[in-house]
């Protein structure tokens, strides 16, 4: 969206430079990314960034005005975890980069969540692009690596010894996002522990390291209930819903509270109208909407072209929303003259003593498919996958 940088990047691009970026990521983490990384970043104008930030500020203010009781309604009874917090530690907002009816390029809210994502990977990915393309150096995010990782460490580790803090996931080495886990371990000094390896004695949790039993005092949680329920015969000593002496970063209840559940409650020019399925008015046309389950992850269960027959089959209609369709703009030209579309995710952290969250990084997903998700991309295309954004700020 900044033509001079797009032209320069495309002119300088080579497959060798792309491979070098992937090699740099492997050198920093120990593995190659298990998901596709786009060959190119995107370049966003200050005008577009201002629109994004204004929309986010409005959304955050509206959420802050919602009562705890209203947000608690989102938590399924069988997923409720004790010792909730006043606010989440992580907050992310996804926008499609779209074209409106006037032909203007605008952000359109797709979803939002209070769940950690690729905070370390995105920082290292931007670093890798800058190391490979000199002209990107003046466009790099001004926050230094030292400052960035210190802020993450203050949030996740806090005042504890890093040895007493774990990143917890189910079978972490098998997850597509495992490169972020390894970067987190390297940068913050915390261990990666599978949920199945967590030991429980009374109200205390432990993990084993080098033959030693180490108490867990803080959990950087990367487990979601949706995944737990999909694994048959998962054997664990620790149930999330039990009273235990740990600090959650972030508390699992926020996965439900800040989710598609609140989309119908938000209003803004860059927030497409949404309805709970059981509240969908007869005055609206179904073909203008996308059907989404409330608590799916990574695009699972999304129906881009719902029919009355699809809707009729759904019994728990309160667990689905219909969100007005938006037109993603094919703006990002590749070296073959073809264009990709993109979504942008703003990555915030929310310190417990802060009134509002702090923006840390941007995560971009580029596609040439109908759905903006790396799992739905064509395997032989270029300019698709996860990437980063640069601006002139």
GISUL-V275838 format. One record per residue. N is the residue number from 1. PSI is psi in whole degrees, 0 to 359 (999 if undefined). Layout:
[[N:PSI] [N:PSI]]
This chain:
[[1:355] [2:99] [3:320] [4:324] [5:324] [6:315] [7:318] [8:317] [9:312] [10:326] [11:326] [12:347] [13:138] [14:156] [15:330] [16:320] [17:320] [18:315] [19:325] [20:322] [21:315] [22:321] [23:322] [24:319] [25:322] [26:319] [27:322] [28:331] [29:334] [30:346] [31:163] [32:153] [33:139] [34:2] [35:164] [36:132] [37:131] [38:149] [39:339] [40:145] [41:180] [42:159] [43:117] [44:138] [45:157] [46:325] [47:315] [48:318] [49:320] [50:321] [51:318] [52:311] [53:324] [54:318] [55:317] [56:317] [57:319] [58:316] [59:315] [60:317] [61:320] [62:321] [63:320] [64:334] [65:347] [66:140] [67:154] [68:322] [69:321] [70:315] [71:325] [72:336] [73:341] [74:339] [75:119] [76:143] [77:326] [78:5] [79:7] [80:128] [81:134] [82:167] [83:52] [84:165] [85:163] [86:331] [87:162] [88:158] [89:336] [90:147] [91:121] [92:146] [93:128] [94:131] [95:140] [96:144] [97:108] [98:172] [99:129] [100:185] [101:337] [102:359] [103:5] [104:147] [105:119] [106:154] [107:147] [108:123] [109:130] [110:309] [111:175] [112:156] [113:156] [114:76] [115:139] [116:150] [117:216] [118:58] [119:317] [120:318] [121:316] [122:324] [123:316] [124:328] [125:317] [126:319] [127:318] [128:319] [129:317] [130:322] [131:334] [132:331] [133:106] [134:325] [135:348] [136:346] [137:316] [138:345] [139:356] [140:146] [141:128] [142:338] [143:126] [144:161] [145:318] [146:314] [147:316] [148:309] [149:333] [150:321] [151:320] [152:318] [153:318] [154:322] [155:313] [156:314] [157:323] [158:225] [159:3] [160:160] [161:131] [162:333] [163:336] [164:12] [165:134] [166:151] [167:117] [168:130] [169:165] [170:122] [171:62] [172:324] [173:344] [174:355] [175:144] [176:334] [177:18] [178:336] [179:325] [180:325] [181:315] [182:323] [183:323] [184:315] [185:316] [186:317] [187:325] [188:346] [189:20] [190:157] [191:152] [192:122] [193:130] [194:142] [195:325] [196:346] [197:358] [198:128] [199:148] [200:131] [201:108] [202:236] [203:2] [204:146] [205:149] [206:160] [207:162] [208:139] [209:122] [210:39] [211:3] [212:146] [213:119] [214:130] [215:141] [216:120] [217:334] [218:139] [219:115] [220:98] [221:123] [222:12] [223:137] [224:147] [225:326] [226:321] [227:321] [228:316] [229:343] [230:351] [231:109] [232:143] [233:35] [234:121] [235:120] [236:153] [237:347] [238:125] [239:130] [240:326] [241:2] [242:154] [243:115] [244:158] [245:70] [246:159] [247:124] [248:133] [249:97] [250:164] [251:135] [252:333] [253:331] [254:341] [255:325] [256:322] [257:318] [258:94] [259:193] [260:344] [261:326] [262:358] [263:316] [264:346] [265:351] [266:146] [267:133] [268:156] [269:338] [270:19] [271:105] [272:144] [273:135] [274:153] [275:147] [276:144] [277:323] [278:355] [279:10] [280:121] [281:151] [282:341] [283:345] [284:155] [285:126] [286:325] [287:348] [288:5] [289:156] [290:137] [291:127] [292:134] [293:147] [294:316] [295:28] [296:166] [297:140] [298:38] [299:4] [300:130] [301:1] [302:133] [303:110] [304:337] [305:65] [306:144] [307:162] [308:325] [309:321] [310:315] [311:321] [312:330] [313:342] [314:124] [315:317] [316:69] [317:337] [318:348] [319:17] [320:152] [321:157] [322:123] [323:132] [324:136] [325:148] [326:159] [327:106] [328:137] [329:123] [330:91] [331:342] [332:100] [333:133] [334:184] [335:350] [336:6] [337:9] [338:162] [339:141] [340:159] [341:169] [342:155] [343:151] [344:131] [345:126] [346:126] [347:113] [348:155] [349:153] [350:97] [351:143] [352:335] [353:6] [354:144] [355:328] [356:157] [357:163] [358:130] [359:130] [360:309] [361:175] [362:144] [363:130] [364:141] [365:119] [366:148] [367:160] [368:10] [369:178] [370:326] [371:136] [372:80] [373:137] [374:333] [375:344] [376:5] [377:152] [378:137] [379:338] [380:7] [381:164] [382:171] [383:41] [384:152] [385:188] [386:143] [387:198] [388:176] [389:147] [390:145] [391:175] [392:1] [393:999]]
